[in-house]
Amino acid sequence: MSGESCKRLQLSSGRSIPVVGLGTYAPKEGEEEVIQAVKAAVRCGYRHIDCAAIYRNERAVGHALKELIVEGVITREDIFVVSKLWNTCHRPDLVRPSLMKTLEDLGLKYLDLYLMHWPMAYKEGGDFLPTDENGKVLFSDVDYLETWRSMEDCVDVGLVKDIGCSNFNSKQLQRLLDEARIKPAVDQFEVNCYIGNRKLIEFCQSKDIVPTAFGPLGTPSKDGNLGLLKEPVISELAAKYKKTPGQVALRFLVQQNITVVPKSVTPVRIEENIKVFDFELTSEEMEKLYSLNKNFRNYSEQIAVDHKYYPFWEEF
C-alpha cells in the first residue's frame, strides 16, 4: 500500500476513512472508461471509492473491484467503498431494497459508508427524476428522519459499516443528531476555493462529523464554471511547490482536515490528485485561497428549490 493511501481521518464509529477518494460520477464516459479509472486509482494508492446509485455506473465500478481483488492487488478489507441512497427511495420500505441493488451492482456484501444523497425525497416507484406533464419534478413528503431510521437498521444487520449524509445543512444535521440512534459519520457537500463552506465544515467538525468535499477542483468540465484552476494565486503556488494547480486546490482542502473525492478518468490526473501529502501551504497561503470564495455553487439542485427540505436556503 502506498504512503498516500495511509492518510486517514477517524470516524465517530472508531473506523477511519482515507482522505483522498476517487469520485466516480462520470456522465459522459462509458463503462470501460469507469472500469479503467477505478483500476488506475487503486493501483496508484487510492483506497476510497465514492459511488452513488444515481451515477448509474456501479456495475462498472464493481467489475473493476472484482478484478483487482481476484488479481490480488487488494482485499475487500483494504478498500473503503461509499455509495448513496437516491431521492426516490427515501420511503422506509425502499431503503434496504435500494441498498441491496447497489450491493448487487458493486458485487459486495457490505458498504463501508452509505450516505443519504439529499434530504429531499422524490416520488417513489418510477424514474430517478419523476416529472409531471410540465417537466416539474414530483416530490414525496417522506421525512428524512424516517429514512435515517431505515439506514440505521441496515447498520444493525451488517449491510453497512457507517452511515452519513450528503448535501445536508447544519440545521438538518442537528435535527438528525438530536433524534438519531446512530449519529451521521460524514456529511458530503460541495467545497472548493470558490465555495469554501467554512461554517458548515466547522459545524461538522464540532459535532464529530467528517466533512467530505465533492467538486473539490471547481468542476472544470462543467458548463458555467469559473475557471478555478486558472486563478493566478493557485498558479503561483503551483509553480512555487512544483505542483499542478489541481494539487494546490486539493491540498487547500485536505489541510483543513476534510476528505476529498475528485473525479477523473484520466490516469495521469488520477495519480496527481492523490499526491498532495508531500507539501504544506503556509497560513498566509491558506488565507489567500480562502479569499477566493465566491459562494459559487456548481450543484444547486435547482429542480428541487420548492421542496420543504431543500438545503440551500440556509446560510450553512
Buried (B, 14 or more C-beta within 10 A) or exposed (E): EEEBBEBBBEBBBEBBBBBBBBBBBBEEBEBEBBBBBBBBBBBBBBBBBBBBBBBBBBBBBBBBBBBBBEEEBBEBEEBBBBBBBBBBBBBBEBBBEBBEEBBEBBBBEBBBBBBBBBBBBBBBEEEEBBBEEEEEBBBBEBBBBEBBBBBBBBBEEEBBBBBBBBBBBBBBBEBBEEEBEBBBBBBBBBBBBBBBBEEBBBBBBEBEBBBBBBBBBBBBEEEEBBEBBEBEBBBBBBEEBEBBBBBBBBBBBBBBEBBBBBBBBEBEBBBBBBBBBEBEBEEEBBEBBEEBBEEBBBBBBEBBEEBEBBBBEEEB
